[in-house]
Amino acid sequence: MARITVEDCLDNVDNRFELVMLAAKRARQMAIGGRDPLVEDDSDKATVIALREIAEGLITPEVLARESEIEAEEELAASFETPIL
């Protein structure tokens, strides 16, 4: 697998700070949230996979923001469905 560089990722993200936040959030989704990688994992760690997804344009701030909105809506809907005892 080829090495991922910051420059590869910056083609799809505005700046390094946003890149760090985006990669960390995506890596956390895969490591803790059970989300599947969008690229071959090649036995890489979640952070490397997240950077590869960003470099390939599969994960952008807009995509991750929309996923977060959907998760919040699902959690809210589930809270209304839970019977109160």
RAPE-V964763 format. One record per pair of residues at least 12 apart in sequence whose ideal C-beta (glycine too) atoms are under 7 Angstrom apart, sorted by the first residue. I is the first residue (numbers start at 0). J is the second residue. If there is no record, write none. Layout:
i=I j=J
i=I j=J
This chain:
i=0 j=41
i=3 j=47
i=3 j=50
i=3 j=51
i=3 j=54
i=5 j=18
i=7 j=54
i=8 j=50
i=8 j=53
i=8 j=54
i=11 j=53
i=11 j=56
i=11 j=59
i=12 j=53
i=12 j=60
i=17 j=60
i=18 j=53
i=21 j=53
i=21 j=58
i=21 j=60
i=21 j=63
i=22 j=46
i=22 j=49
i=22 j=50
i=22 j=53
i=24 j=63
i=25 j=49
i=25 j=52
i=25 j=58
i=25 j=63
i=26 j=45
i=26 j=46
i=26 j=49
i=29 j=45
i=29 j=48
i=29 j=49
i=30 j=45
i=36 j=48
i=36 j=52
i=37 j=52
i=37 j=57
i=37 j=58
i=38 j=51
i=38 j=52
i=38 j=55
i=38 j=57
